Amino acid sequence: EQGHCHLLLLGGWGRRWRLCQMRSGALAAFCLGFACYWNVLDGRFVFDDQVAIIGHGAVAGDLPVEEIWTRDYWGDPLASSGSHKSWRPLTSLTFRWNARWAAASTGSPIGATRGFHLVNTLLHAVCSALTVLVAASCLTWGGRASRPTNCQRWECWMAGLFFASHPIHTEAVANITGRAEILMALFYLVGFLLHVHGTKEAPGRSPTHLLLGRMAALLAVAICTVLSVLSKETGVTLPFICCVWELCQWRRGRSSLPPVAAPSEAMREGAGPERPAPFTGSTPADHACRAFHCIALLTVAAAVAVWRLGMNSGVSFLSGTPLLFSSPPDFFWNQNRAALHPEPVLRWLSIAWIWLQYASALVLPLRLCCDWSGGAVPTVPAVFSGEAFFAISFCITSLGCLAMWALHPLINRKIHFSAEDTHWIMSMVCCPW
């Protein structure tokens, strides 16, 4: 009995130590994320900041705060043809709060820019800390029987530190109008984190608790999706990422465990006794519950997308009534050259070329820009050109990798996926950015 008590005590200290490691990693990522952008606190209003903050009447205080819900991100009425339909009222509300706070402290109509940059930097630091927690949640999916190794804990640390210091975030953090991306990322990470914890299947949880957990996770994802969309439109992809996560867990449940060595062989190798296999929830009832949950997630995404598109067509968010004189946006060539290219083939090749530039900046961020409009990214000049070749090769390679990942369990059923699913889901989370 005394030895059993010592084991329980050591187990409790082990859990506390692992929790302390994750909290320390999140704190380190927060500090690094803030330190990387400390030098931007005294920056000025530049480029789009002049339009989205100073020129936005509802943000500057020239118009009532209710006007934020009927105007786009740049201050134009949603019903006008000059509006870009970039409706991000939650981000605009934070700008108005920043403007009021700065005006109260400096006495000027807008005030100093330090408060705006400070909020951006703090939000980026919080997102960096959340990255560590999201990575830890993905690695400990298997429940109480599944414990991350020291190598996996270092992977969580490195994920947060790498996210905090990656130069690609400079455009979003240093530019005040980039707060839309940071706010969207914040709600995105929180929603995915709540989904992973709410749908976690572990021994000892009754079916009722599992069902209530999935219902709570679905509600949390729906709320975070709406908040993300109110920050920036890309947040509508949150339910899709949660569905991909569910697919990874279904694959993990179907995969067979690796063969266990005989006790004598294990003892000769010094491996010790084998740990119990993690709970995978691979019964037909679990698969059906997961399928219905994915259908509900896709329904949430479709409903939010239809509602958001309704705002573009002139439906008021507050009253649900059509806005007067609503008209589609009237873009001109220099605002989005790739999407407005007159040739359909070159249009799609130019869009694929832009995707390749995004991927290149993620892997090797040598070429960054504070304003990507106009001719910052040239369009593909011809079908038989170097840009077209690389764009097509990039699309084919990406689709091939996705197809191999999706079909691999059907080809080889004897492989047990452990970290592969986690790596893929983390890469899928990066897709909206």
Buried (B, 14 or more C-beta within 10 A) or exposed (E): EEEEEEEEEEEEEEEEEBEEBBBEBBBBBBBBBBEBBEEBBEBEBBEBBEBBBBBBBBBBBEBEBEBBBBBBBBBBBBBBEEBBBBBBBBBBBBBBBBBBBBBEEEEEEBBBBBBBBBBBBBBBBBBBBBBBBBBBBBBBBBBBEBBBEEEBBEBBBBBBBEBBBBEBBBBBBBBBBBBBBBBBBBBBBBBBBBBBBBBBBBEEBEEEEBEEBBEBBBEBBBBBBBBBBBBBBBBBBBBBBBBBBBBBBBBBBBBEEEEEEEEEEBEEEEEEEEEEEBBBBBEEEBBEBBEEBBEBBBEBBEBBBEBBEBBBEBBBBEEEEEBEEBBEBEBEEEEBBBEBBEEEEBBBBBBBBBEBBEEBBEEEBEEEEEEEEEEEBEBBEEEEBEBBEBBBEBBEEBEEEEEEBEEBBEEEEEEEBBEBBBBBBBEBBEEBB
